[in-house]
């Protein structure tokens, strides 16, 4: 890739303020870790997305899609290619009898949507209020908490493939399962999703949100940067419990630490490198297998080099 030519091609349909060269990815992940991306483009509308994809394909440049970067570990040497940061943030609410139909663009932050729904007296999204991601990421990984998941409220989702074709699929075709959907297995880019929820008393909604926030504050390590829960729960075991019982709570390698509040989280206590996080992940996996003969899987995604 000839960087200047590629940059000039991007400029044809995207404002220069949205195109960042040699951009440090630690600025775009909740882990606050990651080397530089060759290019990062902030995407505010689908036409910009189509244009960036077309230019990347013409120049044989790899594409990476991110939202809020809250479930992501970017390696220390960064990303060779083009990172598209989806920031489309429209919310459209329609009342259909006693049901609220909410069309949300993929760049909308979950906390912002939760606040908007509270204002309208719409219930069903309380579980997601404290999850630090975007709607696109939440649908992609079927985010969940407190016994609820995105699959419970999604009606349909619109996505773009890498040929810039746009499709709409209903809930049942999105292959939702634990922390997974069809979008986690394909290069499809979520544009928006439509949710269905009910109207309820605002005080009740607020009480439930407050209860969940309080739980998160007490049980999760929100003081330090992290990528959320690092490991998935097992089919027949609670991963954090096994890590704790293996004596690994608080164990650290460099600036990366197994949280002493919740053993399922690895946190960045200072200037952790991706390499330190990866070494700690490997150490934890090995120790848990040695002690319990259980393989544990990652919930976070790792990209870059």
LINZI-V870647 format. One record per residue. PHI is phi as a letter, one per 20 degrees, with the letter a starting at -180 (999 if undefined). PSI is psi in radians with two decimals (* if undefined). OMEGA is omega as a letter, one per 20 degrees, with the letter a starting at -180 (none if undefined). Layout:
phi->PHI psi->PSI omega->OMEGA
phi->PHI psi->PSI omega->OMEGA
This chain:
phi->999 psi->2.21 omega->r
phi->e psi->1.88 omega->a
phi->g psi->-0.74 omega->a
phi->f psi->-0.75 omega->r
phi->f psi->-0.73 omega->a
phi->f psi->-0.77 omega->r
phi->g psi->-0.80 omega->a
phi->f psi->-0.60 omega->r
phi->f psi->-0.74 omega->r
phi->f psi->-0.61 omega->a
phi->f psi->-0.33 omega->a
phi->f psi->-0.64 omega->a
phi->c psi->0.04 omega->a
phi->c psi->2.37 omega->a
phi->f psi->2.49 omega->a
phi->g psi->-0.50 omega->a
phi->f psi->-0.30 omega->a
phi->e psi->-0.13 omega->a
phi->d psi->2.05 omega->a
phi->d psi->2.21 omega->r
phi->e psi->2.50 omega->r
phi->l psi->0.93 omega->a
phi->e psi->2.15 omega->r
phi->f psi->2.14 omega->a
phi->f psi->-0.25 omega->r
phi->f psi->-0.33 omega->r
phi->f psi->-0.24 omega->a
phi->c psi->0.24 omega->r
phi->c psi->2.56 omega->r
phi->f psi->-0.31 omega->r
phi->f psi->-0.33 omega->a
phi->l psi->0.69 omega->a
phi->c psi->2.55 omega->r
phi->p psi->2.42 omega->r
phi->f psi->-2.94 omega->a
phi->e psi->2.49 omega->r
phi->e psi->2.46 omega->r
phi->g psi->-0.86 omega->r
phi->b psi->2.45 omega->r
phi->c psi->2.20 omega->r
phi->d psi->2.22 omega->r
phi->e psi->2.11 omega->a
phi->d psi->2.06 omega->a
phi->d psi->-0.25 omega->r
phi->b psi->2.77 omega->a
phi->f psi->-0.50 omega->r
phi->f psi->-0.63 omega->r
phi->f psi->-0.67 omega->r
phi->f psi->-0.82 omega->r
phi->f psi->-0.74 omega->a
phi->f psi->-0.81 omega->a
phi->f psi->-0.71 omega->r
phi->f psi->-0.79 omega->a
phi->f psi->-0.79 omega->a
phi->f psi->-0.72 omega->r
phi->f psi->-0.75 omega->a
phi->f psi->-0.73 omega->r
phi->f psi->-0.57 omega->a
phi->d psi->0.13 omega->r
phi->l psi->0.74 omega->a
phi->d psi->2.22 omega->r
phi->f psi->2.55 omega->a
phi->d psi->2.40 omega->r
phi->c psi->2.34 omega->a
phi->d psi->2.27 omega->r
phi->c psi->2.80 omega->r
phi->d psi->-1.84 omega->r
phi->e psi->-0.05 omega->r
phi->m psi->0.53 omega->a
phi->e psi->-0.03 omega->r
phi->c psi->0.58 omega->a
phi->c psi->2.38 omega->r
phi->d psi->2.05 omega->r
phi->e psi->2.27 omega->a
phi->f psi->2.87 omega->a
phi->f psi->-0.47 omega->r
phi->e psi->-0.02 omega->r
phi->n psi->-2.71 omega->a
phi->c psi->2.13 omega->r
phi->e psi->1.97 omega->a
phi->p psi->-2.67 omega->a
phi->d psi->2.14 omega->r
phi->e psi->2.20 omega->r
phi->d psi->2.00 omega->a
phi->e psi->1.93 omega->a
phi->f psi->2.08 omega->a
phi->c psi->0.20 omega->r
phi->f psi->2.21 omega->a
phi->c psi->0.65 omega->r
phi->e psi->2.51 omega->r
phi->c psi->2.22 omega->a
phi->c psi->2.10 omega->a
phi->d psi->2.24 omega->r
phi->c psi->2.36 omega->r
phi->e psi->2.17 omega->a
phi->c psi->1.70 omega->a
phi->l psi->-2.06 omega->a
phi->e psi->0.17 omega->a
phi->d psi->2.46 omega->r
phi->e psi->2.21 omega->r
phi->d psi->2.08 omega->a
phi->d psi->2.05 omega->r
phi->e psi->2.10 omega->a
phi->c psi->2.23 omega->r
phi->f psi->2.68 omega->a
phi->f psi->-0.33 omega->a
phi->e psi->-0.02 omega->a
phi->f psi->2.27 omega->r
phi->f psi->2.49 omega->a
phi->f psi->-0.68 omega->a
phi->f psi->-0.67 omega->r
phi->f psi->-0.75 omega->r
phi->f psi->-0.73 omega->r
phi->g psi->-0.73 omega->r
phi->f psi->-0.69 omega->a
phi->f psi->-0.73 omega->a
phi->f psi->-0.62 omega->r
phi->f psi->-0.77 omega->r
phi->g psi->-0.62 omega->a
phi->e psi->-0.09 omega->a
phi->m psi->0.68 omega->a
phi->d psi->2.21 omega->a
phi->d psi->2.61 omega->r
phi->p psi->-0.15 omega->a
phi->d psi->0.06 omega->a
phi->g psi->-0.66 omega->a
phi->f psi->-0.48 omega->a
phi->e psi->-0.10 omega->a
phi->g psi->-0.60 omega->a
phi->e psi->0.00 omega->a
phi->e psi->2.16 omega->a
phi->e psi->1.13 omega->a
phi->b psi->-2.90 omega->r
phi->d psi->2.91 omega->r
phi->g psi->-0.74 omega->a
phi->g psi->-0.84 omega->r
phi->f psi->-0.65 omega->a
phi->f psi->-0.71 omega->r
phi->f psi->-0.77 omega->a
phi->g psi->-0.72 omega->a
phi->d psi->0.23 omega->a
phi->l psi->1.00 omega->a
phi->g psi->2.56 omega->r
phi->b psi->2.86 omega->r
phi->a psi->2.67 omega->r
phi->l psi->0.63 omega->r
phi->n psi->0.03 omega->r
phi->d psi->2.69 omega->r
phi->c psi->2.89 omega->r
phi->g psi->-0.62 omega->a
phi->g psi->-0.39 omega->a
phi->f psi->-0.37 omega->a
phi->c psi->-0.18 omega->a
phi->f psi->2.32 omega->r
phi->e psi->-0.90 omega->a
phi->b psi->2.81 omega->a
phi->c psi->2.43 omega->r
phi->d psi->2.33 omega->a
phi->c psi->2.87 omega->r
phi->d psi->2.39 omega->r
phi->e psi->3.14 omega->a
phi->f psi->0.07 omega->r
phi->d psi->0.17 omega->a
phi->m psi->0.28 omega->r
phi->f psi->2.54 omega->a
phi->d psi->2.32 omega->a
phi->c psi->2.79 omega->r
phi->c psi->2.26 omega->r
phi->c psi->2.52 omega->r
phi->f psi->2.94 omega->a
phi->g psi->-0.87 omega->a
phi->f psi->-0.32 omega->r
phi->e psi->0.01 omega->a
phi->e psi->0.00 omega->r
phi->l psi->0.82 omega->r
phi->f psi->2.35 omega->r
phi->b psi->-2.98 omega->a
phi->f psi->1.99 omega->r
phi->l psi->0.66 omega->a
phi->b psi->2.67 omega->r
phi->b psi->3.11 omega->r
phi->g psi->-0.50 omega->a
phi->f psi->-0.35 omega->r
phi->e psi->-0.26 omega->a
phi->d psi->-0.03 omega->a
phi->c psi->2.87 omega->r
phi->e psi->0.33 omega->a
phi->f psi->2.50 omega->a
phi->d psi->2.07 omega->a
phi->f psi->2.25 omega->r
phi->e psi->-0.84 omega->r
phi->b psi->2.86 omega->r
phi->c psi->2.59 omega->r
phi->d psi->2.26 omega->a
phi->d psi->2.65 omega->r
phi->c psi->2.21 omega->a
phi->b psi->3.10 omega->a
phi->d psi->2.77 omega->r
phi->e psi->2.50 omega->a
phi->b psi->3.00 omega->r
phi->f psi->2.24 omega->a
phi->f psi->-0.62 omega->a
phi->f psi->-0.74 omega->r
phi->f psi->-0.73 omega->r
phi->f psi->-0.81 omega->a
phi->f psi->-0.72 omega->r
phi->f psi->-0.76 omega->a
phi->f psi->-0.75 omega->r
phi->f psi->-0.75 omega->r
phi->f psi->-0.70 omega->r
phi->f psi->-0.77 omega->a
phi->f psi->-0.67 omega->r
phi->f psi->-0.73 omega->r
phi->f psi->-0.76 omega->r
phi->f psi->-0.80 omega->a
phi->f psi->-0.73 omega->a
phi->f psi->-0.66 omega->a
phi->f psi->-0.65 omega->a
phi->d psi->-0.23 omega->a
phi->c psi->2.63 omega->a
phi->e psi->1.30 omega->a
phi->e psi->-0.09 omega->a
phi->f psi->-0.55 omega->a
phi->d psi->2.66 omega->r
phi->f psi->2.45 omega->r
phi->b psi->3.11 omega->r
phi->d psi->0.56 omega->a
phi->m psi->-2.74 omega->a
phi->f psi->2.15 omega->a
phi->f psi->-0.65 omega->a
phi->d psi->2.53 omega->r
phi->f psi->2.71 omega->r
phi->f psi->2.69 omega->r
phi->e psi->2.98 omega->r
phi->f psi->-0.64 omega->a
phi->c psi->0.40 omega->r
phi->b psi->2.76 omega->r
phi->e psi->1.98 omega->a
phi->g psi->-0.80 omega->a
phi->g psi->-0.61 omega->a
phi->f psi->-0.74 omega->r
phi->f psi->-0.70 omega->r
phi->f psi->-0.73 omega->r
phi->f psi->-0.82 omega->a
phi->f psi->-0.35 omega->r
phi->e psi->0.02 omega->r
phi->m psi->0.47 omega->a
phi->d psi->-0.08 omega->r
phi->g psi->2.22 omega->r
phi->n psi->-0.14 omega->r
phi->f psi->2.37 omega->a
phi->c psi->2.69 omega->r
phi->c psi->1.96 omega->a
phi->l psi->-2.28 omega->a
phi->e psi->0.02 omega->r
phi->e psi->2.30 omega->a
phi->c psi->2.45 omega->r
phi->f psi->2.08 omega->a
phi->g psi->2.42 omega->r
phi->e psi->0.02 omega->r
phi->e psi->-0.75 omega->a
phi->b psi->1.97 omega->a
phi->f psi->-0.20 omega->r
phi->f psi->-0.11 omega->a
phi->d psi->2.39 omega->r
phi->d psi->2.29 omega->a
phi->d psi->2.79 omega->r
phi->d psi->1.81 omega->a
phi->e psi->-0.14 omega->a
phi->a psi->-1.85 omega->r
phi->d psi->0.97 omega->r
phi->f psi->2.50 omega->r
phi->e psi->2.82 omega->r
phi->f psi->-0.65 omega->a
phi->f psi->-0.72 omega->r
phi->f psi->-0.71 omega->r
phi->f psi->-0.77 omega->a
phi->f psi->-0.69 omega->r
phi->f psi->-0.68 omega->r
phi->f psi->-0.72 omega->r
phi->g psi->-0.82 omega->a
phi->f psi->-0.77 omega->a
phi->f psi->-0.81 omega->a
phi->f psi->-0.81 omega->r
phi->g psi->-0.81 omega->a
phi->f psi->-0.78 omega->a
phi->f psi->-0.73 omega->r
phi->f psi->-0.69 omega->r
phi->f psi->-0.74 omega->r
phi->g psi->-0.79 omega->a
phi->e psi->-0.67 omega->a
phi->d psi->-0.07 omega->a
phi->l psi->0.69 omega->r
phi->c psi->2.32 omega->r
phi->e psi->2.29 omega->r
phi->d psi->2.49 omega->a
phi->d psi->2.67 omega->a
phi->e psi->2.49 omega->r
phi->e psi->-0.50 omega->a
phi->e psi->2.77 omega->r
phi->d psi->2.54 omega->r
phi->d psi->2.19 omega->r
phi->c psi->2.89 omega->r
phi->n psi->-2.92 omega->a
phi->c psi->* omega->none
